[in-house]
Structure formats: C-alpha cells, structure tokens
Amino acid sequence: MLTRNEKLVRIHKAKDEDVPITNYGITISLTQGVLERVLSPFPEALQIYKNLIHN
C-alpha cells in the first residue's frame, strides 16, 4: 500500500507530465452506465458531472 506522501508524489509527477489520472471505481461506473446512480448520494458531484456531459 502507498503512503499518502507517495500517492501525492505520483499525482504531482502525473500533473507535471500532463498525464491524466482517474479513480478506477469512477471509470468502471461510467463504463457500466451507473455513474449517475453512484454519484446520487453526492448531489454537488452529480450536478458537476451532468454539467460536464451536457456541455
């Protein structure tokens, strides 16, 4: 398991190289067509997602 610091270092390296990063759970939910249901307990995140896909 990675420590918090190791994770942050990886994130910063990815940003420096313009490499996109994602949460695999979100990616799997999107490909399975259930992302809106997964985000439903988080209304603000759901609204951001809906705004992104409709623009």
DSSP file (Angstrom, degrees, kcal/mol; ACC not computed):
  #  RESIDUE AA STRUCTURE BP1 BP2  ACC     N-H-->O    O-->H-N    N-H-->O    O-->H-N    TCO  KAPPA ALPHA  PHI   PSI    X-CA   Y-CA   Z-CA
    1    1 A M              0   0    0      0, 0.0     2,-0.2     0, 0.0     0, 0.0   0.000 360.0 360.0 360.0 143.1    0.0    0.0    0.0
    2    2 A L        -     0   0    0      1,-0.1     2,-0.1     2,-0.0     3,-0.0  -0.563 360.0-125.5 -83.2 147.3    1.2    3.5   -0.8
    3    3 A T     >  -     0   0    0     -2,-0.2     4,-2.2     1,-0.1     5,-0.2  -0.438  30.7-105.0 -80.2 166.4    1.6    6.1    1.9
    4    4 A R  H  > S+     0   0    0      1,-0.2     4,-2.4     2,-0.2     5,-0.2   0.917 122.5  50.7 -57.6 -43.7   -0.2    9.4    1.5
    5    5 A N  H  > S+     0   0    0      1,-0.2     4,-2.4     2,-0.2    -1,-0.2   0.905 108.4  50.8 -63.6 -42.5    3.1   11.1    0.6
    6    6 A E  H  > S+     0   0    0      1,-0.2     4,-2.0     2,-0.2    -1,-0.2   0.893 110.9  50.0 -62.6 -39.0    3.9    8.5   -2.1
    7    7 A K  H  X S+     0   0    0     -4,-2.2     4,-2.4     2,-0.2    -2,-0.2   0.928 110.4  49.3 -63.7 -45.5    0.5    9.0   -3.6
    8    8 A L  H  X S+     0   0    0     -4,-2.4     4,-2.6     1,-0.2    -2,-0.2   0.885 108.4  53.3 -62.8 -39.0    0.9   12.8   -3.7
    9    9 A V  H  X S+     0   0    0     -4,-2.4     4,-2.3     2,-0.2    -1,-0.2   0.920 109.9  48.2 -61.6 -43.4    4.3   12.4   -5.3
   10   10 A R  H  X S+     0   0    0     -4,-2.0     4,-2.4     2,-0.2    -2,-0.2   0.896 111.2  50.5 -63.5 -40.7    2.8   10.3   -8.1
   11   11 A I  H  X S+     0   0    0     -4,-2.4     4,-2.4     2,-0.2    -2,-0.2   0.930 111.2  48.0 -63.8 -44.5   -0.1   12.8   -8.6
   12   12 A H  H  X S+     0   0    0     -4,-2.6     4,-2.5     2,-0.2    -2,-0.2   0.889 111.1  50.9 -64.4 -39.3    2.4   15.7   -8.9
   13   13 A K  H  X S+     0   0    0     -4,-2.3     4,-1.6     2,-0.2    -1,-0.2   0.919 110.5  49.4 -63.1 -43.4    4.5   13.7  -11.3
   14   14 A A  H  <>S+     0   0    0     -4,-2.4     5,-3.0     1,-0.2     4,-0.3   0.920 111.9  48.3 -62.5 -43.8    1.5   12.9  -13.5
   15   15 A K  H ><5S+     0   0    0     -4,-2.4     3,-1.4     1,-0.2    -2,-0.2   0.913 108.7  53.9 -62.6 -42.7    0.4   16.6  -13.4
   16   16 A D  H 3<5S+     0   0    0     -4,-2.5    -1,-0.2     1,-0.3    -2,-0.2   0.827 114.7  40.9 -61.0 -31.9    3.9   17.7  -14.4
   17   17 A E  T 3<5S-     0   0    0     -4,-1.6    -1,-0.3    -3,-0.2    -2,-0.2   0.308 112.2-118.2 -98.1   7.0    3.9   15.4  -17.4
   18   18 A D  T < 5 +     0   0    0     -3,-1.4    -3,-0.2    -4,-0.3    -4,-0.1   0.865  60.2 154.7  55.1  39.8    0.2   16.2  -18.3
   19   19 A V      < -     0   0    0     -5,-3.0    -1,-0.2    -6,-0.2    -2,-0.1  -0.873  42.6-126.9 -97.3 120.9   -0.7   12.5  -17.8
   20   20 A P        -     0   0    0      0, 0.0     2,-0.3     0, 0.0    -5,-0.0  -0.369  25.4-164.4 -68.0 146.2   -4.4   12.1  -16.9
   21   21 A I        +     0   0    0     -2,-0.1     2,-0.3   -10,-0.0   -10,-0.0  -0.927   8.9 178.0-127.4 154.8   -5.2   10.2  -13.7
   22   22 A T        -     0   0    0     -2,-0.3     2,-0.6     4,-0.0     3,-0.1  -0.956  35.8-106.4-149.0 165.8   -8.5    8.7  -12.6
   23   23 A N    >>  -     0   0    0     -2,-0.3     4,-2.1     1,-0.1     3,-0.6  -0.882  28.7-143.3 -93.2 122.8  -10.2    6.7   -9.9
   24   24 A Y  H 3> S+     0   0    0     -2,-0.6     4,-2.9     1,-0.2     5,-0.2   0.831  98.3  59.2 -61.2 -32.3  -10.8    3.3  -11.3
   25   25 A G  H 3> S+     0   0    0      2,-0.2     4,-2.2     1,-0.2    -1,-0.2   0.904 107.6  46.1 -62.0 -40.6  -14.1    3.0   -9.4
   26   26 A I  H <> S+     0   0    0     -3,-0.6     4,-2.3     2,-0.2    -2,-0.2   0.917 113.1  49.7 -66.6 -43.8  -15.4    6.1  -11.2
   27   27 A T  H  X S+     0   0    0     -4,-2.1     4,-2.4     2,-0.2    -2,-0.2   0.924 112.2  47.0 -61.8 -45.4  -14.1    4.8  -14.6
   28   28 A I  H  X S+     0   0    0     -4,-2.9     4,-2.0     1,-0.2    -1,-0.2   0.912 111.3  51.9 -63.9 -42.5  -15.8    1.4  -14.1
   29   29 A S  H  X>S+     0   0    0     -4,-2.2     5,-2.4    -5,-0.2     6,-0.8   0.896 110.3  49.4 -61.0 -40.0  -19.1    3.1  -13.0
   30   30 A L  H ><5S+     0   0    0     -4,-2.3     3,-1.0     1,-0.2    -2,-0.2   0.934 112.0  46.7 -64.4 -46.5  -19.0    5.2  -16.1
   31   31 A T  H 3<5S+     0   0    0     -4,-2.4    -1,-0.2     1,-0.3    -2,-0.2   0.797 112.3  51.0 -69.1 -26.9  -18.4    2.2  -18.4
   32   32 A Q  H 3<5S-     0   0    0     -4,-2.0    -1,-0.3    -5,-0.2    -2,-0.2   0.528 112.8-120.1 -85.7  -6.4  -21.1    0.2  -16.7
   33   33 A G  T <<5S+     0   0    0     -3,-1.0    -3,-0.2    -4,-0.6     4,-0.1   0.727  87.0 103.7  77.6  22.5  -23.6    3.1  -17.1
   34   34 A V     >< +     0   0    0     -5,-2.4     4,-2.5    -6,-0.2    -4,-0.2   0.242  36.7 110.1-118.2  12.6  -24.2    3.5  -13.4
   35   35 A L  H  > S+     0   0    0     -6,-0.8     4,-2.5     1,-0.2     5,-0.2   0.894  78.1  52.4 -60.8 -41.9  -22.2    6.6  -12.6
   36   36 A E  H  > S+     0   0    0      1,-0.2     4,-0.8     2,-0.2    -1,-0.2   0.912 111.7  47.1 -60.7 -40.5  -25.2    8.9  -12.1
   37   37 A R  H >4 S+     0   0    0      1,-0.2     3,-0.6     2,-0.2    -1,-0.2   0.904 111.8  50.8 -66.2 -40.3  -26.6    6.3   -9.6
   38   38 A V  H 3< S+     0   0    0     -4,-2.5    -2,-0.2     1,-0.2    -1,-0.2   0.875 113.6  45.0 -64.1 -37.4  -23.2    6.1   -7.9
   39   39 A L  H >< S+     0   0    0     -4,-2.5     3,-2.6    -5,-0.2     7,-0.5   0.573  84.9  97.9 -83.1  -8.9  -23.0    9.9   -7.6
   40   40 A S  T << S+     0   0    0     -4,-0.8    -1,-0.2    -3,-0.6    -2,-0.1   0.784  77.8  56.4 -55.9 -32.0  -26.6   10.3   -6.3
   41   41 A P  T 3  S+     0   0    0      0, 0.0    -1,-0.3     0, 0.0    -2,-0.1   0.614 105.9  57.2 -72.8  -7.3  -25.6   10.5   -2.6
   42   42 A F    <>  +     0   0    0     -3,-2.6     4,-2.5     1,-0.1     3,-0.4  -0.728  68.3 179.4-122.2  79.4  -23.3   13.4   -3.6
   43   43 A P  H  > S+     0   0    0      0, 0.0     4,-2.4     0, 0.0     5,-0.2   0.824  79.6  51.8 -55.7 -38.2  -25.7   16.0   -5.2
   44   44 A E  H  > S+     0   0    0      2,-0.2     4,-2.2     1,-0.2     5,-0.2   0.929 112.3  45.6 -66.0 -43.3  -22.9   18.5   -5.9
   45   45 A A  H  > S+     0   0    0     -3,-0.4     4,-2.5     2,-0.2    -1,-0.2   0.896 112.3  52.1 -65.2 -39.6  -20.7   16.0   -7.7
   46   46 A L  H  X S+     0   0    0     -4,-2.5     4,-2.6    -7,-0.5    -2,-0.2   0.913 109.5  49.1 -62.7 -42.7  -23.7   14.7   -9.6
   47   47 A Q  H  X S+     0   0    0     -4,-2.4     4,-2.5    -5,-0.2    -2,-0.2   0.898 110.3  50.7 -65.0 -40.1  -24.6   18.2  -10.8
   48   48 A I  H  X S+     0   0    0     -4,-2.2     4,-2.1     2,-0.2    -2,-0.2   0.928 111.4  48.8 -61.7 -44.7  -21.0   18.8  -11.9
   49   49 A Y  H  X S+     0   0    0     -4,-2.5     4,-2.2     1,-0.2    -2,-0.2   0.933 111.6  48.6 -60.2 -47.1  -21.0   15.5  -13.8
   50   50 A K  H  X S+     0   0    0     -4,-2.6     4,-1.4     1,-0.2    -1,-0.2   0.887 110.7  51.1 -62.9 -38.7  -24.3   16.4  -15.5
   51   51 A N  H  < S+     0   0    0     -4,-2.5     4,-0.4     1,-0.2    -1,-0.2   0.889 110.4  50.2 -64.3 -38.3  -23.0   19.9  -16.4
   52   52 A L  H >< S+     0   0    0     -4,-2.1     3,-0.7     1,-0.2    -2,-0.2   0.896 111.9  45.3 -68.4 -40.3  -19.9   18.3  -18.0
   53   53 A I  H 3< S+     0   0    0     -4,-2.2    -1,-0.2     1,-0.2    -2,-0.2   0.738 113.0  50.8 -78.6 -19.9  -21.7   15.8  -20.1
   54   54 A H  T 3<        0   0    0     -4,-1.4    -1,-0.2    -5,-0.2    -2,-0.2   0.407 360.0 360.0 -96.6   1.9  -24.2   18.3  -21.4
   55   55 A N    <         0   0    0     -3,-0.7    -1,-0.2    -4,-0.4    -2,-0.2   0.389 360.0 360.0-112.0 360.0  -21.7   20.9  -22.4
